Amino acid sequence: MRKQRALAPLLLAGLLLTAACGESGSSGTGGSTGASGSAAGGDACAPVAGDQLVVLEDDQELQNADNIVAAVTSATAAANPALLPALDAVSAAMTTDQLIELNAAVDVERQSAEDVAAGWVAESGVTDGLEQGSGPIVVGAGNFTESTILANVYAGVLDAAGFDASVREVGNRDLYLPALISGTDLQVFPEYLATVTEAVNKQVNGPEAAPIASGDAQATRDALQPLADQVGLTFGTPSQAADQNAFAVTQEFAEGLGVTTLSELADACGDGSLVLGGPAECPTRPFCQPGLEDTYGLTFAEFREFDAGGPLTKAAIQQGEVSIGLVFSSDGALAQG
Protein backbone atom coordinates (compact mmCIF):
# COMPACT_ATOMS: atom_id res chain seq x y z
CA MET A 1 0.00 0.00 0.00
CA ARG A 2 1.09 3.53 -0.64
CA LYS A 3 1.56 6.21 1.92
CA GLN A 4 -0.85 6.54 4.78
CA ARG A 5 -2.08 9.97 3.66
CA ALA A 6 -3.08 8.71 0.26
CA LEU A 7 -5.05 5.82 1.71
CA ALA A 8 -7.01 8.10 4.03
CA PRO A 9 -10.02 8.31 1.68
CA LEU A 10 -10.32 4.52 2.07
CA LEU A 11 -10.01 4.32 5.85
CA LEU A 12 -12.07 6.55 8.13
CA ALA A 13 -10.77 5.26 11.45
CA GLY A 14 -9.54 6.86 14.64
CA LEU A 15 -9.49 10.44 15.79
CA LEU A 16 -6.37 11.45 13.94
CA LEU A 17 -6.34 9.22 10.87
CA THR A 18 -9.30 10.42 8.89
CA ALA A 19 -10.14 11.85 5.54
CA ALA A 20 -13.40 12.52 3.79
CA CYS A 21 -14.35 10.73 0.66
CA GLY A 22 -15.35 12.97 -2.20
CA GLU A 23 -19.00 13.87 -2.22
CA SER A 24 -20.93 12.70 -5.23
CA GLY A 25 -22.48 15.38 -7.35
CA SER A 26 -24.70 15.02 -10.36
CA SER A 27 -24.33 15.26 -14.09
CA GLY A 28 -25.94 13.94 -17.22
CA THR A 29 -25.07 10.51 -18.48
CA GLY A 30 -23.73 11.86 -21.74
CA GLY A 31 -24.15 10.39 -25.15
CA SER A 32 -22.02 8.26 -27.42
CA THR A 33 -20.13 10.93 -29.28
CA GLY A 34 -16.46 11.60 -28.54
CA ALA A 35 -14.96 15.01 -27.95
CA SER A 36 -13.84 15.11 -31.57
CA GLY A 37 -17.39 14.57 -32.78
CA SER A 38 -16.86 11.03 -34.06
CA ALA A 39 -18.91 8.13 -32.78
CA ALA A 40 -17.41 6.27 -29.87
CA GLY A 41 -18.29 3.44 -27.50
CA GLY A 42 -18.01 -0.31 -27.85
CA ASP A 43 -14.55 -1.36 -28.98
CA ALA A 44 -13.40 2.27 -29.09
CA CYS A 45 -13.66 2.45 -25.27
CA ALA A 46 -12.00 -0.89 -24.57
CA PRO A 47 -8.59 -0.81 -22.83
CA VAL A 48 -5.66 0.42 -24.93
CA ALA A 49 -2.13 -0.51 -23.87
CA GLY A 50 0.61 2.11 -23.66
CA ASP A 51 3.60 3.18 -21.59
CA GLN A 52 2.58 6.76 -20.77
CA LEU A 53 -0.17 7.31 -18.23
CA VAL A 54 -2.22 10.51 -18.26
CA VAL A 55 -4.71 11.71 -15.65
CA LEU A 56 -8.12 12.81 -16.83
CA GLU A 57 -9.16 16.10 -15.23
CA ASP A 58 -11.72 15.78 -12.44
CA ASP A 59 -13.68 18.71 -13.85
CA GLN A 60 -16.74 18.11 -11.63
CA GLU A 61 -14.65 17.99 -8.41
CA LEU A 62 -15.53 14.47 -7.35
CA GLN A 63 -12.37 14.31 -5.25
CA ASN A 64 -11.70 16.39 -2.16
CA ALA A 65 -8.99 19.02 -2.46
CA ASP A 66 -5.83 17.42 -1.09
CA ASN A 67 -3.63 20.36 -2.02
CA ILE A 68 -0.29 20.76 -0.31
CA VAL A 69 -0.55 23.15 2.63
CA ALA A 70 1.84 24.15 5.41
CA ALA A 71 0.76 23.19 8.93
CA VAL A 72 2.45 25.20 11.69
CA THR A 73 2.12 25.21 15.45
CA SER A 74 0.22 28.40 16.21
CA ALA A 75 2.64 29.53 18.89
CA THR A 76 5.54 29.16 16.46
CA ALA A 77 3.71 31.10 13.74
CA ALA A 78 2.88 33.92 16.17
CA ALA A 79 6.44 34.13 17.47
CA ASN A 80 8.00 34.07 13.99
CA PRO A 81 6.20 36.43 11.59
CA ALA A 82 8.56 35.52 8.73
CA LEU A 83 7.80 31.80 8.89
CA LEU A 84 4.38 31.45 7.23
CA PRO A 85 5.20 33.86 4.38
CA ALA A 86 8.26 31.74 3.54
CA LEU A 87 6.17 28.56 3.46
CA ASP A 88 3.42 30.26 1.47
CA ALA A 89 6.08 31.22 -1.10
CA VAL A 90 6.58 27.47 -1.64
CA SER A 91 2.84 26.97 -2.04
CA ALA A 92 2.62 29.79 -4.57
CA ALA A 93 5.42 28.34 -6.70
CA MET A 94 4.83 24.58 -6.54
CA THR A 95 2.63 22.88 -9.15
CA THR A 96 1.36 19.32 -9.43
CA ASP A 97 3.49 18.78 -12.53
CA GLN A 98 6.57 19.86 -10.58
CA LEU A 99 5.62 17.54 -7.74
CA ILE A 100 5.35 14.67 -10.21
CA GLU A 101 8.84 15.47 -11.53
CA LEU A 102 10.29 15.67 -8.01
CA ASN A 103 8.78 12.30 -7.08
CA ALA A 104 10.06 10.76 -10.31
CA ALA A 105 13.57 12.10 -9.66
CA VAL A 106 13.66 10.20 -6.36
CA ASP A 107 11.58 7.09 -7.09
CA VAL A 108 12.62 6.51 -10.71
CA GLU A 109 15.98 8.23 -11.13
CA ARG A 110 17.13 7.31 -7.60
CA GLN A 111 18.34 10.75 -6.62
CA SER A 112 18.26 11.68 -2.95
CA ALA A 113 15.25 13.58 -1.63
CA GLU A 114 17.60 16.15 -0.10
CA ASP A 115 19.34 16.86 -3.42
CA VAL A 116 16.08 16.99 -5.36
CA ALA A 117 14.57 19.41 -2.85
CA ALA A 118 17.66 21.62 -2.85
CA GLY A 119 17.62 21.75 -6.64
CA TRP A 120 13.98 22.88 -6.70
CA VAL A 121 14.61 25.57 -4.07
CA ALA A 122 17.61 26.89 -6.02
CA GLU A 123 15.78 26.97 -9.36
CA SER A 124 12.36 28.16 -8.24
CA GLY A 125 13.29 31.65 -7.10
CA VAL A 126 11.13 31.32 -3.98
CA THR A 127 13.90 32.54 -1.69
CA ASP A 128 14.18 35.93 -3.39
CA GLY A 129 13.14 38.79 -1.12
CA LEU A 130 11.98 36.66 1.81
CA GLU A 131 11.36 38.38 5.12
CA GLN A 132 14.03 37.25 7.57
CA GLY A 133 13.57 35.40 10.83
CA SER A 134 15.76 33.41 13.20
CA GLY A 135 15.84 30.44 15.53
CA PRO A 136 15.59 26.65 15.21
CA ILE A 137 12.62 25.10 13.41
CA VAL A 138 11.98 21.36 13.11
CA VAL A 139 10.10 20.32 9.98
CA GLY A 140 8.41 16.93 10.15
CA ALA A 141 8.26 14.41 7.32
CA GLY A 142 6.12 11.35 6.80
CA ASN A 143 7.77 8.07 5.93
CA PHE A 144 7.26 8.31 2.15
CA THR A 145 9.07 10.01 -0.70
CA GLU A 146 6.85 12.99 -1.36
CA SER A 147 6.63 14.06 2.26
CA THR A 148 10.40 13.82 2.64
CA ILE A 149 10.93 15.95 -0.47
CA LEU A 150 8.46 18.60 0.67
CA ALA A 151 9.90 18.70 4.19
CA ASN A 152 13.35 19.32 2.74
CA VAL A 153 11.96 22.02 0.44
CA TYR A 154 10.40 23.71 3.48
CA ALA A 155 13.65 23.43 5.41
CA GLY A 156 15.69 24.86 2.54
CA VAL A 157 13.39 27.86 2.17
CA LEU A 158 13.30 28.46 5.93
CA ASP A 159 17.09 28.38 6.03
CA ALA A 160 17.12 31.03 3.30
CA ALA A 161 14.74 33.08 5.46
CA GLY A 162 17.22 33.08 8.33
CA PHE A 163 15.92 30.15 10.36
CA ASP A 164 17.95 27.12 11.43
CA ALA A 165 15.73 24.41 9.97
CA SER A 166 16.12 20.65 10.29
CA VAL A 167 14.03 17.71 9.05
CA ARG A 168 12.81 14.88 11.23
CA GLU A 169 11.00 11.82 9.86
CA VAL A 170 8.17 10.97 12.21
CA GLY A 171 6.03 8.39 10.44
CA ASN A 172 2.28 8.50 9.94
CA ARG A 173 -0.37 10.95 11.04
CA ASP A 174 -1.28 9.33 14.36
CA LEU A 175 2.34 9.87 15.39
CA TYR A 176 3.11 13.28 13.95
CA LEU A 177 -0.13 15.20 14.43
CA PRO A 178 -0.04 15.04 18.25
CA ALA A 179 3.64 16.06 18.15
CA LEU A 180 2.83 18.98 15.86
CA ILE A 181 -0.07 20.08 18.05
CA SER A 182 2.15 20.02 21.15
CA GLY A 183 4.88 21.95 19.33
CA THR A 184 7.61 20.42 21.44
CA ASP A 185 9.24 18.16 18.87
CA LEU A 186 7.84 19.58 15.59
CA GLN A 187 6.82 23.03 14.50
CA VAL A 188 6.10 22.63 10.78
CA PHE A 189 4.69 19.88 8.56
CA PRO A 190 3.80 19.68 4.84
CA GLU A 191 0.19 18.52 4.93
CA TYR A 192 -2.62 17.49 2.58
CA LEU A 193 -5.52 19.87 2.90
CA ALA A 194 -8.66 17.72 2.80
CA THR A 195 -7.10 14.85 4.72
CA VAL A 196 -5.80 16.99 7.58
CA THR A 197 -9.06 18.94 7.61
CA GLU A 198 -11.00 15.79 8.40
CA ALA A 199 -8.40 14.64 10.92
CA VAL A 200 -8.74 17.91 12.85
CA ASN A 201 -12.52 17.87 12.37
CA LYS A 202 -12.78 14.44 13.97
CA GLN A 203 -10.51 15.46 16.82
CA VAL A 204 -12.51 18.58 17.63
CA ASN A 205 -16.03 17.32 16.91
CA GLY A 206 -15.68 13.59 17.50
CA PRO A 207 -15.33 10.56 15.24
CA GLU A 208 -18.90 10.87 13.93
CA ALA A 209 -18.49 14.49 12.81
CA ALA A 210 -19.93 15.25 9.38
CA PRO A 211 -17.22 15.79 6.74
CA ILE A 212 -16.39 19.41 5.94
CA ALA A 213 -13.74 19.06 3.23
CA SER A 214 -14.75 19.49 -0.40
CA GLY A 215 -13.25 19.80 -3.87
CA ASP A 216 -12.83 23.56 -3.32
CA ALA A 217 -9.40 24.15 -1.78
CA GLN A 218 -10.04 27.63 -0.42
CA ALA A 219 -13.44 26.70 1.02
CA THR A 220 -11.86 23.69 2.69
CA ARG A 221 -9.06 25.87 4.11
CA ASP A 222 -11.65 28.34 5.41
CA ALA A 223 -13.57 25.53 7.12
CA LEU A 224 -10.38 24.08 8.60
CA GLN A 225 -8.82 27.10 10.28
CA PRO A 226 -11.48 27.75 12.98
CA LEU A 227 -11.16 24.11 14.06
CA ALA A 228 -7.37 24.26 13.86
CA ASP A 229 -7.42 27.29 16.18
CA GLN A 230 -8.96 25.05 18.83
CA VAL A 231 -6.01 22.62 18.75
CA GLY A 232 -3.28 25.24 18.34
CA LEU A 233 -2.48 24.87 14.64
CA THR A 234 -2.21 27.43 11.86
CA PHE A 235 -2.39 26.60 8.16
CA GLY A 236 -0.90 28.48 5.25
CA THR A 237 -2.31 29.15 1.80
CA PRO A 238 -3.03 25.95 -0.17
CA SER A 239 -0.74 25.25 -3.09
CA GLN A 240 -1.92 24.49 -6.60
CA ALA A 241 0.09 21.28 -6.20
CA ALA A 242 -2.06 18.39 -5.00
CA ASP A 243 -1.74 14.70 -4.30
CA GLN A 244 -5.20 13.21 -4.40
CA ASN A 245 -7.14 10.37 -5.92
CA ALA A 246 -7.21 10.59 -9.70
CA PHE A 247 -8.14 8.44 -12.67
CA ALA A 248 -5.63 7.65 -15.39
CA VAL A 249 -5.73 6.14 -18.86
CA THR A 250 -2.98 5.52 -21.36
CA GLN A 251 -2.01 8.39 -23.62
CA GLU A 252 -3.00 6.24 -26.60
CA PHE A 253 -6.48 5.72 -25.13
CA ALA A 254 -6.97 9.44 -24.42
CA GLU A 255 -5.70 10.56 -27.82
CA GLY A 256 -7.77 7.95 -29.63
CA LEU A 257 -10.96 9.32 -28.08
CA GLY A 258 -9.85 12.94 -27.91
CA VAL A 259 -10.58 13.22 -24.18
CA THR A 260 -8.82 15.13 -21.41
CA THR A 261 -11.53 15.25 -18.73
CA LEU A 262 -13.79 12.75 -17.03
CA SER A 263 -16.83 14.54 -18.44
CA GLU A 264 -15.48 14.09 -21.95
CA LEU A 265 -14.87 10.42 -21.20
CA ALA A 266 -18.49 10.04 -20.13
CA ASP A 267 -19.63 11.66 -23.38
CA ALA A 268 -17.38 9.41 -25.45
CA CYS A 269 -18.07 6.14 -23.64
CA GLY A 270 -21.70 6.26 -22.62
CA ASP A 271 -22.40 2.67 -23.66
CA GLY A 272 -20.89 1.11 -20.52
CA SER A 273 -17.97 -0.57 -22.26
CA LEU A 274 -15.25 0.81 -19.95
CA VAL A 275 -13.27 -1.48 -17.66
CA LEU A 276 -12.34 0.11 -14.31
CA GLY A 277 -9.40 -0.92 -12.14
CA GLY A 278 -8.68 -0.06 -8.52
CA PRO A 279 -8.66 -1.29 -4.92
CA ALA A 280 -11.20 -3.70 -3.49
CA GLU A 281 -13.09 -0.82 -1.84
CA CYS A 282 -13.62 1.01 -5.15
CA PRO A 283 -17.09 -0.40 -6.00
CA THR A 284 -18.51 0.89 -2.70
CA ARG A 285 -16.55 4.10 -1.98
CA PRO A 286 -18.06 7.47 -2.96
CA PHE A 287 -14.79 8.78 -4.42
CA CYS A 288 -14.37 5.75 -6.70
CA GLN A 289 -16.88 3.77 -8.81
CA PRO A 290 -20.11 5.16 -7.26
CA GLY A 291 -18.74 8.68 -7.58
CA LEU A 292 -17.80 8.19 -11.20
CA GLU A 293 -21.29 6.85 -11.86
CA ASP A 294 -23.21 9.49 -9.88
CA THR A 295 -21.07 12.55 -10.67
CA TYR A 296 -20.16 11.82 -14.28
CA GLY A 297 -22.78 9.35 -15.43
CA LEU A 298 -20.11 6.80 -16.30
CA THR A 299 -21.06 3.13 -16.50
CA PHE A 300 -18.71 0.18 -16.57
CA ALA A 301 -18.73 -3.23 -18.15
CA GLU A 302 -16.47 -4.62 -15.46
CA PHE A 303 -14.46 -3.76 -12.35
CA ARG A 304 -11.11 -5.44 -11.78
CA GLU A 305 -9.49 -5.45 -8.36
CA PHE A 306 -5.86 -4.36 -7.98
CA ASP A 307 -4.22 -2.05 -5.42
CA ALA A 308 -4.89 1.51 -4.23
CA GLY A 309 -3.05 3.57 -6.82
CA GLY A 310 -0.06 1.27 -6.69
CA PRO A 311 2.04 -0.64 -9.21
CA LEU A 312 -0.58 -3.28 -9.95
CA THR A 313 -3.23 -0.78 -11.01
CA LYS A 314 -0.75 1.25 -13.07
CA ALA A 315 0.54 -1.88 -14.77
CA ALA A 316 -3.01 -2.99 -15.56
CA ILE A 317 -3.69 0.32 -17.30
CA GLN A 318 -0.41 0.20 -19.23
CA GLN A 319 -0.88 -3.41 -20.27
CA GLY A 320 -4.41 -2.83 -21.55
CA GLU A 321 -6.19 -4.86 -18.87
CA VAL A 322 -8.38 -1.93 -17.81
CA SER A 323 -9.53 1.22 -19.61
CA ILE A 324 -9.13 3.50 -16.59
CA GLY A 325 -7.73 3.08 -13.10
CA LEU A 326 -7.33 4.83 -9.76
CA VAL A 327 -3.93 6.49 -9.28
CA PHE A 328 -2.59 9.41 -7.25
CA SER A 329 -2.31 12.75 -9.00
CA SER A 330 1.36 13.43 -8.14
CA ASP A 331 2.72 9.92 -8.75
CA GLY A 332 6.16 9.98 -10.33
CA ALA A 333 4.93 7.38 -12.83
CA LEU A 334 2.94 10.18 -14.47
CA ALA A 335 6.11 12.06 -15.44
CA GLN A 336 6.27 12.63 -19.17
CA GLY A 337 9.05 10.64 -20.83
C-alpha positions as CSV (number, residue, x, y, z in Angstrom):
1,M,0.0,0.0,0.0
2,R,1.1,3.5,-0.6
3,K,1.6,6.2,1.9
4,Q,-0.9,6.5,4.8
5,R,-2.1,10.0,3.7
6,A,-3.1,8.7,0.3
7,L,-5.1,5.8,1.7
8,A,-7.0,8.1,4.0
9,P,-10.0,8.3,1.7
10,L,-10.3,4.5,2.1
11,L,-10.0,4.3,5.8
12,L,-12.1,6.6,8.1
13,A,-10.8,5.3,11.4
14,G,-9.5,6.9,14.6
15,L,-9.5,10.4,15.8
16,L,-6.4,11.4,13.9
17,L,-6.3,9.2,10.9
18,T,-9.3,10.4,8.9
19,A,-10.1,11.9,5.5
20,A,-13.4,12.5,3.8
21,C,-14.4,10.7,0.7
22,G,-15.3,13.0,-2.2
23,E,-19.0,13.9,-2.2
24,S,-20.9,12.7,-5.2
25,G,-22.5,15.4,-7.4
26,S,-24.7,15.0,-10.4
27,S,-24.3,15.3,-14.1
28,G,-25.9,13.9,-17.2
29,T,-25.1,10.5,-18.5
30,G,-23.7,11.9,-21.7
31,G,-24.2,10.4,-25.1
32,S,-22.0,8.3,-27.4
33,T,-20.1,10.9,-29.3
34,G,-16.5,11.6,-28.5
35,A,-15.0,15.0,-27.9
36,S,-13.8,15.1,-31.6
37,G,-17.4,14.6,-32.8
38,S,-16.9,11.0,-34.1
39,A,-18.9,8.1,-32.8
40,A,-17.4,6.3,-29.9
41,G,-18.3,3.4,-27.5
42,G,-18.0,-0.3,-27.9
43,D,-14.6,-1.4,-29.0
44,A,-13.4,2.3,-29.1
45,C,-13.7,2.5,-25.3
46,A,-12.0,-0.9,-24.6
47,P,-8.6,-0.8,-22.8
48,V,-5.7,0.4,-24.9
49,A,-2.1,-0.5,-23.9
50,G,0.6,2.1,-23.7
51,D,3.6,3.2,-21.6
52,Q,2.6,6.8,-20.8
53,L,-0.2,7.3,-18.2
54,V,-2.2,10.5,-18.3
55,V,-4.7,11.7,-15.6
56,L,-8.1,12.8,-16.8
57,E,-9.2,16.1,-15.2
58,D,-11.7,15.8,-12.4
59,D,-13.7,18.7,-13.8
60,Q,-16.7,18.1,-11.6
61,E,-14.6,18.0,-8.4
62,L,-15.5,14.5,-7.3
63,Q,-12.4,14.3,-5.2
64,N,-11.7,16.4,-2.2
65,A,-9.0,19.0,-2.5
66,D,-5.8,17.4,-1.1
67,N,-3.6,20.4,-2.0
68,I,-0.3,20.8,-0.3
69,V,-0.5,23.2,2.6
70,A,1.8,24.2,5.4
71,A,0.8,23.2,8.9
72,V,2.5,25.2,11.7
73,T,2.1,25.2,15.5
74,S,0.2,28.4,16.2
75,A,2.6,29.5,18.9
76,T,5.5,29.2,16.5
77,A,3.7,31.1,13.7
78,A,2.9,33.9,16.2
79,A,6.4,34.1,17.5
80,N,8.0,34.1,14.0
81,P,6.2,36.4,11.6
82,A,8.6,35.5,8.7
83,L,7.8,31.8,8.9
84,L,4.4,31.4,7.2
85,P,5.2,33.9,4.4
86,A,8.3,31.7,3.5
87,L,6.2,28.6,3.5
88,D,3.4,30.3,1.5
89,A,6.1,31.2,-1.1
90,V,6.6,27.5,-1.6
91,S,2.8,27.0,-2.0
92,A,2.6,29.8,-4.6
93,A,5.4,28.3,-6.7
94,M,4.8,24.6,-6.5
95,T,2.6,22.9,-9.2
96,T,1.4,19.3,-9.4
97,D,3.5,18.8,-12.5
98,Q,6.6,19.9,-10.6
99,L,5.6,17.5,-7.7
100,I,5.4,14.7,-10.2
101,E,8.8,15.5,-11.5
102,L,10.3,15.7,-8.0
103,N,8.8,12.3,-7.1
104,A,10.1,10.8,-10.3
105,A,13.6,12.1,-9.7
106,V,13.7,10.2,-6.4
107,D,11.6,7.1,-7.1
108,V,12.6,6.5,-10.7
109,E,16.0,8.2,-11.1
110,R,17.1,7.3,-7.6
111,Q,18.3,10.8,-6.6
112,S,18.3,11.7,-2.9
113,A,15.3,13.6,-1.6
114,E,17.6,16.1,-0.1
115,D,19.3,16.9,-3.4
116,V,16.1,17.0,-5.4
117,A,14.6,19.4,-2.8
118,A,17.7,21.6,-2.8
119,G,17.6,21.8,-6.6
120,W,14.0,22.9,-6.7
121,V,14.6,25.6,-4.1
122,A,17.6,26.9,-6.0
123,E,15.8,27.0,-9.4
124,S,12.4,28.2,-8.2
125,G,13.3,31.6,-7.1
126,V,11.1,31.3,-4.0
127,T,13.9,32.5,-1.7
128,D,14.2,35.9,-3.4
129,G,13.1,38.8,-1.1
130,L,12.0,36.7,1.8
131,E,11.4,38.4,5.1
132,Q,14.0,37.3,7.6
133,G,13.6,35.4,10.8
134,S,15.8,33.4,13.2
135,G,15.8,30.4,15.5
136,P,15.6,26.7,15.2
137,I,12.6,25.1,13.4
138,V,12.0,21.4,13.1
139,V,10.1,20.3,10.0
140,G,8.4,16.9,10.2
141,A,8.3,14.4,7.3
142,G,6.1,11.3,6.8
143,N,7.8,8.1,5.9
144,F,7.3,8.3,2.2
145,T,9.1,10.0,-0.7
146,E,6.9,13.0,-1.4
147,S,6.6,14.1,2.3
148,T,10.4,13.8,2.6
149,I,10.9,15.9,-0.5
150,L,8.5,18.6,0.7
151,A,9.9,18.7,4.2
152,N,13.4,19.3,2.7
153,V,12.0,22.0,0.4
154,Y,10.4,23.7,3.5
155,A,13.7,23.4,5.4
156,G,15.7,24.9,2.5
157,V,13.4,27.9,2.2
158,L,13.3,28.5,5.9
159,D,17.1,28.4,6.0
160,A,17.1,31.0,3.3
161,A,14.7,33.1,5.5
162,G,17.2,33.1,8.3
163,F,15.9,30.1,10.4
164,D,18.0,27.1,11.4
165,A,15.7,24.4,10.0
166,S,16.1,20.7,10.3
167,V,14.0,17.7,9.0
168,R,12.8,14.9,11.2
169,E,11.0,11.8,9.9
170,V,8.2,11.0,12.2
171,G,6.0,8.4,10.4
172,N,2.3,8.5,9.9
173,R,-0.4,11.0,11.0
174,D,-1.3,9.3,14.4
175,L,2.3,9.9,15.4
176,Y,3.1,13.3,14.0
177,L,-0.1,15.2,14.4
178,P,0.0,15.0,18.3
179,A,3.6,16.1,18.1
180,L,2.8,19.0,15.9
181,I,-0.1,20.1,18.0
182,S,2.2,20.0,21.1
183,G,4.9,21.9,19.3
184,T,7.6,20.4,21.4
185,D,9.2,18.2,18.9
186,L,7.8,19.6,15.6
187,Q,6.8,23.0,14.5
188,V,6.1,22.6,10.8
189,F,4.7,19.9,8.6
190,P,3.8,19.7,4.8
191,E,0.2,18.5,4.9
192,Y,-2.6,17.5,2.6
193,L,-5.5,19.9,2.9
194,A,-8.7,17.7,2.8
195,T,-7.1,14.9,4.7
196,V,-5.8,17.0,7.6
197,T,-9.1,18.9,7.6
198,E,-11.0,15.8,8.4
199,A,-8.4,14.6,10.9
200,V,-8.7,17.9,12.8
201,N,-12.5,17.9,12.4
202,K,-12.8,14.4,14.0
203,Q,-10.5,15.5,16.8
204,V,-12.5,18.6,17.6
205,N,-16.0,17.3,16.9
206,G,-15.7,13.6,17.5
207,P,-15.3,10.6,15.2
208,E,-18.9,10.9,13.9
209,A,-18.5,14.5,12.8
210,A,-19.9,15.3,9.4
211,P,-17.2,15.8,6.7
212,I,-16.4,19.4,5.9
213,A,-13.7,19.1,3.2
214,S,-14.8,19.5,-0.4
215,G,-13.3,19.8,-3.9
216,D,-12.8,23.6,-3.3
217,A,-9.4,24.2,-1.8
218,Q,-10.0,27.6,-0.4
219,A,-13.4,26.7,1.0
220,T,-11.9,23.7,2.7
221,R,-9.1,25.9,4.1
222,D,-11.6,28.3,5.4
223,A,-13.6,25.5,7.1
224,L,-10.4,24.1,8.6
225,Q,-8.8,27.1,10.3
226,P,-11.5,27.7,13.0
227,L,-11.2,24.1,14.1
228,A,-7.4,24.3,13.9
229,D,-7.4,27.3,16.2
230,Q,-9.0,25.1,18.8
231,V,-6.0,22.6,18.7
232,G,-3.3,25.2,18.3
233,L,-2.5,24.9,14.6
234,T,-2.2,27.4,11.9
235,F,-2.4,26.6,8.2
236,G,-0.9,28.5,5.2
237,T,-2.3,29.1,1.8
238,P,-3.0,25.9,-0.2
239,S,-0.7,25.2,-3.1
240,Q,-1.9,24.5,-6.6
241,A,0.1,21.3,-6.2
242,A,-2.1,18.4,-5.0
243,D,-1.7,14.7,-4.3
244,Q,-5.2,13.2,-4.4
245,N,-7.1,10.4,-5.9
246,A,-7.2,10.6,-9.7
247,F,-8.1,8.4,-12.7
248,A,-5.6,7.7,-15.4
249,V,-5.7,6.1,-18.9
250,T,-3.0,5.5,-21.4
251,Q,-2.0,8.4,-23.6
252,E,-3.0,6.2,-26.6
253,F,-6.5,5.7,-25.1
254,A,-7.0,9.4,-24.4
255,E,-5.7,10.6,-27.8
256,G,-7.8,7.9,-29.6
257,L,-11.0,9.3,-28.1
258,G,-9.8,12.9,-27.9
259,V,-10.6,13.2,-24.2
260,T,-8.8,15.1,-21.4
261,T,-11.5,15.3,-18.7
262,L,-13.8,12.7,-17.0
263,S,-16.8,14.5,-18.4
264,E,-15.5,14.1,-22.0
265,L,-14.9,10.4,-21.2
266,A,-18.5,10.0,-20.1
267,D,-19.6,11.7,-23.4
268,A,-17.4,9.4,-25.4
269,C,-18.1,6.1,-23.6
270,G,-21.7,6.3,-22.6
271,D,-22.4,2.7,-23.7
272,G,-20.9,1.1,-20.5
273,S,-18.0,-0.6,-22.3
274,L,-15.3,0.8,-19.9
275,V,-13.3,-1.5,-17.7
276,L,-12.3,0.1,-14.3
277,G,-9.4,-0.9,-12.1
278,G,-8.7,-0.1,-8.5
279,P,-8.7,-1.3,-4.9
280,A,-11.2,-3.7,-3.5
281,E,-13.1,-0.8,-1.8
282,C,-13.6,1.0,-5.1
283,P,-17.1,-0.4,-6.0
284,T,-18.5,0.9,-2.7
285,R,-16.5,4.1,-2.0
286,P,-18.1,7.5,-3.0
287,F,-14.8,8.8,-4.4
288,C,-14.4,5.7,-6.7
289,Q,-16.9,3.8,-8.8
290,P,-20.1,5.2,-7.3
291,G,-18.7,8.7,-7.6
292,L,-17.8,8.2,-11.2
293,E,-21.3,6.9,-11.9
294,D,-23.2,9.5,-9.9
295,T,-21.1,12.5,-10.7
296,Y,-20.2,11.8,-14.3
297,G,-22.8,9.3,-15.4
298,L,-20.1,6.8,-16.3
299,T,-21.1,3.1,-16.5
300,F,-18.7,0.2,-16.6
301,A,-18.7,-3.2,-18.2
302,E,-16.5,-4.6,-15.5
303,F,-14.5,-3.8,-12.4
304,R,-11.1,-5.4,-11.8
305,E,-9.5,-5.5,-8.4
306,F,-5.9,-4.4,-8.0
307,D,-4.2,-2.1,-5.4
308,A,-4.9,1.5,-4.2
309,G,-3.0,3.6,-6.8
310,G,-0.1,1.3,-6.7
311,P,2.0,-0.6,-9.2
312,L,-0.6,-3.3,-9.9
313,T,-3.2,-0.8,-11.0
314,K,-0.8,1.2,-13.1
315,A,0.5,-1.9,-14.8
316,A,-3.0,-3.0,-15.6
317,I,-3.7,0.3,-17.3
318,Q,-0.4,0.2,-19.2
319,Q,-0.9,-3.4,-20.3
320,G,-4.4,-2.8,-21.5
321,E,-6.2,-4.9,-18.9
322,V,-8.4,-1.9,-17.8
323,S,-9.5,1.2,-19.6
324,I,-9.1,3.5,-16.6
325,G,-7.7,3.1,-13.1
326,L,-7.3,4.8,-9.8
327,V,-3.9,6.5,-9.3
328,F,-2.6,9.4,-7.3
329,S,-2.3,12.7,-9.0
330,S,1.4,13.4,-8.1
331,D,2.7,9.9,-8.8
332,G,6.2,10.0,-10.3
333,A,4.9,7.4,-12.8
334,L,2.9,10.2,-14.5
335,A,6.1,12.1,-15.4
336,Q,6.3,12.6,-19.2
337,G,9.0,10.6,-20.8
